[in-house]
Amino acid sequence: MIYGIDTFSFHDVLEICKNPNKAQLNSAAKEQIIKSQNNVKQIVESDKTVYGINTGFGPLCDVKISEEETAQLQYNLIISHAVGVGKPIDKEFSKIMMIAKVHALSKGFSGVSLEVIERFILMLEKDIIPVVPEQGSVGASGDLAPLSHLVLPLLGLGQVWVGNEIFETAEILEKNNLEPLVLGPKEGLGLINGTQFILAHAIKGLEKFEYLLDLADMTAAMSLEAYRGSASPFKKELHDIRPFEGSKKVAARMLKFLKNSDNLKAHEYCDRVQDPYSMRCVPQVHGASRNAFEHLKLMAETELNSVTDNPIVLSAEESISGGNFHGQLMAMPLDYATLAVAELGNISDRRSYLLLEGKYGLPRLLTESSGLNSGFMIPQYTSAALVTENKTLCFPASADSIPTSLGQEDHVSMGSISGRKFNQVLGNLVNILAVELMFAAQGLEFRRPAKCSKIIEENFTILRSKVDKLEDDRLIGKDMLAIAELINERKFVVNF
């Protein structure tokens, strides 16, 4: 993969995170980087006034800066904007930010030097990763505060991850015989204007969302097996006459998960007319969430392969001061995706509740000795609490705006908050699905000797390798955590 030349997918970025040598600069990329920097140099040497190159920033755009002061201007920009607060984002988020920033700068419209871009690549290869606080961005003019923290180590400032530990940057640069860089004209602005904090949260969230969509289908199938529900609502003919891609895909997957099930054969001649919505409408609800995933993926990969700083330098004669840094184009899809993730949890909790009701041959609370034992009563409380927490996190951050920069930046996206909430809701969904999987596996115990489909039996075995059938009350909180760990480690088989 070639920075600045190839079109990257979100999977490509995650692959580069694992192996930074997967992406490089070639001669064509270097040529466009150097050309862009030379354009900036010519602008500085001319009498033209260009925002961010020889002017102040934001409301100070009308203050002209001399050629001699341009380096100090860029240094001051970084240190004055590095005002993020809160816990550091995960190291992998910072790596994604670096990769996305290098890719955008390498397209040759930002005026940032080859030396700066190569330093970022070297840091990735040496696993020297900037520490970035989670709060402080309003998502326009880009992610100024988080990106400033990302840039501080280039100047020998701030902190960096090395392995799983945090060190002062100066100490690590000295160990690696690296000198701090001096930023030239436009470089500071090119580095901190952009949406890479928002984008990193979208990319990492997409990775988790993709797996949890597949897992939610498998979990629903296991619950349906335990409930001895009907597979009729998943027939192709039904979904061909309402042909949303997401629901068609889920319906087809559900039929595969349920193929050759003894439990569903037992349902064929019973007097149940239809199942509750949380069983019957899995394709429509999970499918809607799949549609949201595809939308976010399209938006994120468009953003990933875009130039999002300001101004854009087209030539020594032409630069455009615009708004490509504005995060609204990502904030709204992230808010939509957050709702889609929350709905996967909402319907999962309803299926969990159905399995506790004591209907159709299942004992109440999924225990044969209720009264003395509470069985699985209280894990559903946890699921319900997480579902409600997710609902509160679904308020769209992109619906809000607050003026900054003395009114110069009078509409902002709040996309950084959208991205953070998206990942919080994904984390909660892991635990909600863990509860449903625990209930579904327990329900299957009461259907023996009937067998499920091969893939459901395989997942049942995986779950039972960590969590035994519940006979009498025990510390089932540990069981929930063990199943959540299986989910986070992607141990369940969710594809064919």
C-alpha positions in Angstrom: 0.0 0.0 0.0 1.3 3.4 -0.9 0.5 6.5 1.2 -1.1 9.3 -0.8 -1.5 7.2 -3.9 -3.6 4.1 -3.2 -7.2 4.2 -2.0 -7.2 2.7 1.5 -10.1 0.7 3.1 -10.7 0.8 6.8 -9.4 -2.8 6.9 -6.2 -1.6 5.3 -5.6 0.9 8.1 -6.2 -1.7 10.7 -3.7 -3.9 8.9 -1.1 -1.1 8.8 -1.6 -0.7 12.6 -0.5 -4.3 13.1 2.3 -4.0 10.6 3.4 -0.4 9.8 5.7 -1.7 7.0 2.6 -2.6 5.0 2.4 1.0 3.8 5.2 3.1 2.4 5.9 6.3 0.4 7.0 5.7 -3.2 8.7 8.2 -5.6 5.3 9.5 -6.9 4.1 10.3 -3.4 7.3 11.9 -2.4 7.2 14.0 -5.6 3.8 15.4 -4.8 4.7 16.1 -1.2 7.9 18.0 -2.2 6.0 19.9 -4.9 3.4 21.0 -2.4 6.0 22.2 0.1 7.8 24.2 -2.6 4.5 25.9 -3.5 4.2 27.0 0.2 7.8 28.3 0.1 7.1 30.4 -3.0 4.0 31.8 -1.3 6.0 32.8 1.7 8.6 34.5 -0.5 5.9 36.4 -2.4 3.9 39.4 -1.1 0.6 37.4 -1.2 -1.3 37.0 2.1 -2.5 33.4 2.5 -4.3 32.2 5.6 -2.2 30.1 7.9 0.9 30.5 5.9 1.7 34.1 6.7 -1.3 35.1 8.9 -2.5 34.3 12.3 -5.2 31.7 12.9 -8.9 31.7 13.5 -10.1 35.3 14.4 -6.4 36.4 14.0 -6.5 35.7 10.3 -6.2 39.4 9.6 -2.8 39.6 11.4 0.1 39.4 8.9 3.2 37.4 10.0 6.6 38.1 8.6 8.7 35.5 6.8 11.2 35.4 9.7 8.4 34.6 12.2 6.8 31.7 10.3 8.6 29.0 12.2 7.7 30.5 15.6 4.1 30.8 14.4 3.8 27.1 13.7 5.5 26.2 17.0 3.1 28.5 18.9 0.2 27.0 17.1 0.9 23.5 18.3 1.7 24.3 21.9 -1.2 26.6 22.3 -3.7 24.2 20.8 -2.6 21.1 22.8 -5.2 21.6 25.5 -7.0 18.2 25.5 -8.2 16.7 28.8 -9.4 13.4 30.1 -8.0 9.9 29.8 -5.7 9.0 26.9 -7.4 7.3 24.0 -6.3 3.8 23.4 -2.9 3.5 21.8 -4.5 1.9 18.7 -6.7 5.0 18.2 -3.5 7.2 18.1 -1.9 4.9 15.6 -5.0 5.1 13.3 -4.8 8.9 13.6 -1.2 8.9 12.5 -1.8 6.6 9.6 -4.8 8.6 8.4 -2.9 11.9 8.8 0.1 10.6 6.8 -2.2 9.3 4.1 -3.9 12.7 3.8 -0.7 14.8 3.9 0.9 12.6 1.3 -1.7 13.6 -1.3 0.3 16.8 -1.7 -2.2 19.6 -1.0 -1.1 20.5 2.5 2.4 21.9 2.2 3.9 19.6 4.8 7.5 18.5 4.3 8.6 15.1 3.5 10.8 15.1 6.6 7.8 15.6 8.9 5.8 12.8 7.1 8.7 10.4 7.2 9.1 11.1 11.0 5.5 10.0 11.6 6.2 6.9 9.5 9.4 6.2 11.5 7.5 6.6 14.8 4.9 4.1 13.6 7.6 1.6 12.7 9.4 2.1 16.0 6.2 1.9 18.0 6.6 5.4 19.4 3.0 6.5 19.5 1.8 9.9 20.8 -0.5 10.1 23.9 -3.7 11.8 23.0 -6.4 12.9 25.5 -9.9 11.9 24.7 -11.7 15.3 25.2 -11.3 18.8 23.8 -12.4 18.6 20.2 -15.6 20.2 18.8 -15.0 18.6 15.4 -14.3 21.9 13.5 -11.8 23.4 12.6 -11.1 19.7 12.6 -9.8 17.9 15.7 -7.5 20.7 16.8 -6.7 19.7 20.4 -6.2 15.9 19.8 -4.2 16.5 16.7 -2.0 19.0 18.5 -1.2 16.3 21.1 -0.5 13.9 18.2 2.1 16.4 16.8 3.8 17.4 20.1 6.3 14.5 19.9 7.5 15.8 16.6 8.7 18.9 18.5 10.2 16.8 21.4 7.2 17.6 23.6 4.4 15.7 25.2 4.2 12.0 25.9 4.4 8.8 23.9 3.4 5.2 24.2 6.3 2.7 23.9 4.8 -0.8 24.3 2.1 -0.4 27.0 3.9 2.2 29.0 3.9 6.0 28.7 7.1 8.0 28.6 8.1 11.7 28.2 8.9 12.2 24.5 12.3 13.8 25.1 13.5 10.7 26.9 12.4 8.4 24.0 13.8 10.7 21.2 17.2 10.7 23.0 17.2 6.9 23.3 16.5 6.6 19.6 19.0 9.3 18.5 16.3 11.5 17.1 16.2 15.3 17.1 13.0 17.3 17.5 11.8 18.8 14.3 11.4 22.5 13.5 8.2 23.1 11.6 8.2 25.3 8.5 5.5 27.5 7.0 2.0 26.0 7.0 3.2 22.7 8.5 1.6 23.1 11.9 -1.7 24.0 10.5 -1.6 21.2 8.0 -0.8 18.8 10.8 -3.6 19.8 13.2 -6.4 20.8 10.8 -8.3 17.6 9.9 -10.7 15.0 11.2 -8.4 12.2 12.1 -9.6 11.9 15.7 -13.2 11.5 14.5 -12.0 9.1 11.7 -10.0 6.9 14.1 -13.1 6.4 16.2 -15.1 5.5 13.2 -12.5 3.0 11.8 -12.0 1.2 15.1 -15.7 1.2 15.8 -16.4 -0.2 12.3 -14.1 -3.1 13.0 -16.0 -4.0 16.2 -19.4 -3.2 14.7 -18.8 -5.6 11.8 -18.1 -8.5 14.1 -20.9 -7.7 16.5 -23.4 -7.6 13.6 -22.4 -11.1 12.7 -22.4 -12.3 16.3 -25.9 -10.8 16.9 -27.3 -12.9 14.1 -25.7 -16.1 15.5 -26.9 -15.2 19.0 -30.4 -14.6 17.8 -30.3 -18.0 16.1 -29.2 -19.7 19.3 -32.0 -18.0 21.2 -34.5 -19.0 18.6 -33.3 -22.6 19.0 -33.7 -22.4 22.7 -37.2 -20.9 22.3 -38.1 -23.4 19.6 -39.3 -20.5 17.4 -40.1 -20.6 13.7 -37.8 -20.1 10.8 -40.6 -19.1 8.5 -40.0 -15.3 8.9 -36.6 -15.8 7.3 -37.7 -17.3 4.0 -36.3 -15.7 0.9 -39.7 -15.0 -0.7 -40.7 -12.7 2.2 -37.6 -10.5 1.9 -37.5 -10.4 -1.9 -40.7 -8.4 -1.8 -39.1 -5.8 0.6 -35.6 -6.0 -0.7 -33.5 -4.0 1.7 -29.9 -5.4 1.5 -29.4 -5.6 5.2 -32.6 -7.6 5.9 -32.0 -9.9 2.9 -28.6 -10.7 4.2 -29.7 -11.3 7.8 -32.6 -13.5 6.7 -30.3 -15.7 4.6 -27.8 -16.0 7.4 -30.5 -17.0 9.9 -31.6 -19.8 7.6 -28.0 -21.0 7.4 -27.6 -20.8 11.2 -30.8 -22.9 11.7 -30.3 -25.5 9.0 -31.1 -29.1 10.0 -32.2 -28.1 13.5 -34.1 -30.7 15.5 -35.6 -27.9 17.6 -37.2 -26.2 14.6 -38.5 -29.5 13.4 -40.2 -29.9 16.7 -42.0 -26.6 16.1 -43.5 -27.6 12.8 -46.7 -29.2 14.2 -47.3 -27.1 17.3 -50.2 -24.6 17.8 -48.0 -21.4 18.0 -49.1 -19.1 15.2 -46.2 -16.7 15.3 -43.3 -15.6 17.6 -42.8 -12.2 19.3 -41.2 -9.5 17.3 -37.7 -9.9 18.8 -37.6 -13.4 17.3 -39.7 -12.9 14.2 -38.3 -9.5 13.1 -34.6 -10.2 13.4 -34.0 -9.6 9.7 -35.7 -6.2 9.8 -34.0 -4.9 12.9 -30.6 -6.4 12.5 -30.9 -5.6 8.8 -31.5 -1.9 9.5 -28.3 -1.9 11.6 -26.4 -3.5 8.8 -27.6 -0.8 6.5 -26.2 1.8 8.9 -22.9 0.0 9.0 -22.6 0.1 5.3 -23.4 3.9 5.3 -20.8 4.6 7.9 -18.2 2.4 6.1 -18.8 4.4 2.9 -18.5 7.7 4.7 -15.4 6.7 6.7 -13.6 5.4 3.6 -14.4 8.5 1.7 -13.0 10.6 4.5 -10.0 8.4 4.9 -9.0 9.0 1.3 -9.7 12.8 1.4 -7.7 15.9 2.3 -9.2 17.6 5.3 -7.0 20.5 6.3 -7.1 24.2 5.4 -6.1 26.0 3.3 -5.6 23.6 0.4 -2.5 24.6 -1.7 -3.1 23.9 -5.4 -0.1 25.7 -6.7 2.2 28.6 -5.9 -0.4 30.8 -7.4 -3.6 29.3 -5.9 -4.7 28.2 -2.5 -8.2 27.8 -1.3 -9.4 28.6 2.2 -12.5 26.4 2.8 -14.0 24.0 5.2 -12.8 20.5 4.5 -11.9 20.2 8.1 -15.6 20.3 9.2 -16.6 17.1 10.9 -20.3 17.1 10.1 -19.9 14.7 7.2 -18.7 12.1 9.7 -20.6 13.2 12.8 -24.0 12.4 11.4 -23.2 8.9 10.1 -21.6 8.2 13.5 -24.7 9.2 15.3 -26.8 7.1 13.0 -24.4 4.1 13.6 -24.6 4.6 17.3 -28.4 4.3 17.2 -28.0 1.1 15.0 -25.7 -0.5 17.5 -28.0 0.4 20.4 -30.9 -1.3 18.6 -28.9 -4.5 18.4 -28.7 -4.4 22.2 -32.3 -3.4 22.6 -33.7 -6.4 20.7 -31.2 -8.7 22.2 -32.4 -7.8 25.7 -36.0 -8.6 24.6 -34.9 -12.1 23.4 -33.2 -12.6 26.8 -36.4 -11.7 28.6 -38.5 -14.1 26.5 -36.2 -17.0 27.5 -36.8 -16.2 31.2 -40.6 -16.3 31.0 -41.0 -20.0 31.5 -42.9 -20.7 28.3 -42.8 -23.5 25.7 -41.0 -26.0 27.9 -38.4 -23.8 29.4 -38.4 -23.3 33.2 -38.9 -19.9 34.7 -35.7 -17.9 35.0 -34.0 -20.9 33.2 -33.6 -22.8 36.5 -35.4 -25.9 37.7 -35.2 -25.0 41.3 -36.3 -21.3 41.3 -37.3 -19.9 44.7 -34.3 -21.1 46.5 -32.3 -20.1 43.5 -32.7 -16.8 41.6 -31.4 -18.4 38.4 -30.9 -15.9 35.6 -33.2 -13.2 37.0 -30.5 -10.6 37.7 -28.3 -10.7 34.6 -31.3 -9.4 32.7 -31.2 -6.4 35.0 -27.7 -5.8 33.9 -28.7 -6.1 30.3 -31.6 -3.7 30.8 -29.3 -1.2 32.5 -26.9 -1.3 29.6 -29.7 -1.0 27.1 -31.0 2.1 28.8 -27.5 3.6 29.1 -27.1 3.1 25.4 -30.4 4.9 24.8 -29.1 7.9 26.7 -25.9 7.8 24.6 -28.0 7.9 21.4 -28.7 11.6 21.6 -27.0 12.9 18.4 -24.0 15.0 19.2 -24.2 16.4 15.7 -27.5 18.0 16.6 -25.6 20.4 18.8 -23.2 23.3 18.0 -21.6 26.0 20.1 -19.6 28.9 18.6 -15.8 29.0 19.2 -12.9 31.2 18.1 -14.7 34.5 18.8 -17.4 33.5 16.4 -15.2 32.8 13.4 -15.9 29.1 13.9 -19.6 29.6 14.6 -20.9 26.2 13.6 -19.1 23.0 14.8 -19.9 19.3 14.4 -19.2 17.8 17.8 -18.1 14.7 15.7 -15.5 13.7 18.2 -18.2 13.2 20.8 -20.2 11.2 18.2 -17.1 8.9 17.7 -16.5 8.4 21.4 -20.2 7.6 22.1 -20.2 5.2 19.2 -17.4 3.2 20.8 -19.0 3.3 24.2 -22.2 1.8 22.9 -20.3 -0.9 21.1 -18.6 -1.8 24.4 -22.0 -2.0 26.1 -23.3 -4.2 23.3 -20.6 -6.8 24.0 -22.0 -7.3 27.5 -25.6 -7.3 26.4 -24.9 -10.1 23.9 -22.9 -12.0 26.5 -26.1 -12.1 28.6 -28.2 -13.4 25.8 -25.6 -16.0 24.8 -25.5 -17.2 28.4 -29.3 -17.5 28.5 -29.5 -19.2 25.1 -27.0 -21.8 26.0 -28.8 -22.5 29.2 -32.1 -22.8 27.3 -30.6 -25.3 24.9 -29.8 -27.6 27.9 -33.5 -28.1 28.4 -34.0 -29.1 24.7 -31.6 -32.0 24.8 -31.3 -34.6 23.3 -32.4 -32.4 20.3 -29.5 -31.1 18.3 -29.0 -27.6 16.8 -27.4 -26.9 13.5 -23.7 -27.7 13.2 -22.5 -24.1 13.6 -24.8 -23.4 16.7 -23.5 -26.6 18.3 -20.0 -25.5 17.6 -20.6 -22.1 19.3 -22.4 -23.9 22.2 -19.2 -25.9 22.8 -17.1 -22.8 22.7 -19.3 -21.1 25.3 -19.4 -24.3 27.5 -15.5 -24.4 27.4 -15.6 -21.4 29.7 -19.1 -21.5 31.4 -20.9 -24.5 32.7 -24.6 -25.1 32.8 -26.2 -23.4 35.8 -27.6 -25.9 38.3 -27.7 -23.8 41.5 -26.9 -20.1 42.1 -23.2 -19.2 41.8 -21.2 -16.2 40.9 -22.7 -15.9 37.4 -21.2 -12.4 37.1 -17.9 -14.2 36.4 -19.7 -16.2 33.7 -20.9 -13.1 32.0 -17.4 -11.6 32.0 -16.0 -14.9 30.6 -18.4 -14.8 27.7 -17.7 -11.2 27.0 -14.0 -12.1 26.8 -14.8 -14.7 24.3 -16.6 -12.1 22.2 -13.8 -9.6 22.5 -11.3 -12.2 21.5 -13.6 -13.2 18.6 -13.7 -16.8 19.5 -17.3 -17.4 18.3 -17.8 -18.7 14.8 -20.1 -16.2 13.1 -19.6 -16.8 9.4 -19.9 -19.7 7.0 
